[in-house]
Amino acid sequence: MHVPDGFINAPVSLATGAVAAAAVAVSLRGARRELAGTGAGAAAGAERTAPLAGLVAAFIFAVQMLNFPVAAGTSGHLLGGALAAILVGPYTGVLCVSVVLLMQGVLFADGGLTALGVNITDMAIVTTVVAYGLFRGLVKVLPRRRRSITVASFVAALVSVPAAAVAFTAIYALGGTADVPIGKVFTAMVGVHVLIGIGEAVITALTVGAVIAVRPDLVHGARGLTAPLELRTSPLAAPADAPAAPEAEPVPAAAATAPRRSARRVWLAGLAAALVCAGGISYYASASPDGLEKVAHDQGIDAKAEDHASKDSPLADYSVKDITDARLSGGLAGVIGVGATLAVGTGVFVVLRRRKSAATAEPAGPGAEHPAPESV
C-alpha cells in the first residue's frame, strides 16, 4: 500500500507529513519507556529489547518483499503495524514501520518521498493504533493464556489492513489529484484489503505464536499474562472439598520465564528468517500489482502519478543495478535492505534506550536512591 508521488496533492501531503512528524516525536518518547522495561529484570530487558526492535524492523522489511496472491491479478503484502506493536510495543512499533518506510523510499524507490508522510500516517500510525487498541481489548476479555495472545494478534492484524485502506480513502478524499468518485475508491480499496488482511493476520499470528512458544517474555503484548497452567502441578493436588484458592495476582510473563536468559538465539533465528525471506523466497513472490496499485490502475487514481525521485538508485525496484541475473540481483538487494534496516533501526533504538537509562540513573539529590523506570 505504498503511496507514490503524485497521488496526493501538496497541501495534504504536507499536512500528513506534519501528522507523521508529530506522531514520530510522541513515539520517540513512548519508545524510551518501552525499551527501558519495567519492574524486576527491567535492566536486563532493556539490554535485549533495543536489538530485538531493530530486528523486528528488518523482519518486516523482509516479509514485505513477499507479495502473495489474493485475487485475480492482485497481490498483497504485510504492512507490519500489528506485528511490530504486539512484539515490541505500540510506540516502538510506529518507529519500526517508519524506519522500514524510510529505507524503502530512499533506497528502493518504493513509496514516494513527497508521500512519506502519507505512508507513515497510513501504514505506521493507523495500523499500529488500530491493531494494538483492538489487541489490548481482546486480551482483556479472552482467557488469560498464551493462545489468547495469538488469537488476539490474528484479529487485530486482520482489522488493521482495511482500517489503513479506509484511512487512505479519507486522505484521498481530501487531496486526491485525480477526479475519481470517492465511493468507488472506498469500495475497491476496502474490498481488496479485507482479503489482504487475511494474509496479514496469518503472518502476524504465526510469528507472534512462534515467539511466544519459545520466549513469551520477549513479547510486549504478553506482559502481565497469567500462567496458571505452568504453575499448577496437578488439578488433583487439593482435596475435592477444599475451598477454592483466591485468584493469584497476575504474573508478568517476563518474570515467569527467567528474564535474564539471553535472547541471542531468538535474535539469530529472526535474522536468519529475514535473510532467507528477502534473499531467497522473495524471488518467488507474486509479480501482480498490490492492492493499491491495482485499484489505482482500475479506477484512474494514478492519472497524475510522478516518477520517483530515487528511480535511478542502484537498488531501485529491489534489484541491484548492473546485475543481470534476476535471482541474484533481487536476492542481493533484499539482503542489503535487511542489513541497512537492521543497522538503522537498531541504532535508533539503542540511542533511545541509552538516553532513557541515563535519565533514570540520575539521582534525585544527595543521598537519594535512583528512581525506578517509568511504567508503560
Secondary structure, 3 states (H helix, E strand, C coil): CCCCCCCECHHHHHHHHHHHHHHHHHHHHHHHHHHHCCCCCHHHHHHHHHHHHHHHHHHHHHHHCCCEEEECCEEECCCCHHHHHHHHCHHHHHHHHHHHHHHHHHHHCCCCCCCHHHHHHHHHHHHHHHHHHHHHHHHHHCCCCHHHHHHHHHHHHHHHHHHHHHHHHHHHHHHECCCCCHHHHHHHHHHHHHHHHHHHHHHHHHHHHHHHHHCHHHCHHHCCCCCHHHHCCCCCCCCCCCCCCCCCCCCCHHHHCCCCCCCHHHHHHHHHHHHHHHHCHHHHCCCCCEHHHHHHHHHCHHHHCCCCCCCCCCCHHHCCCCCCCHHHHHHHHHHHHHHHHHHHHHHHHHHHHHHHHHHHHCCCCCCCCCCCCCCC
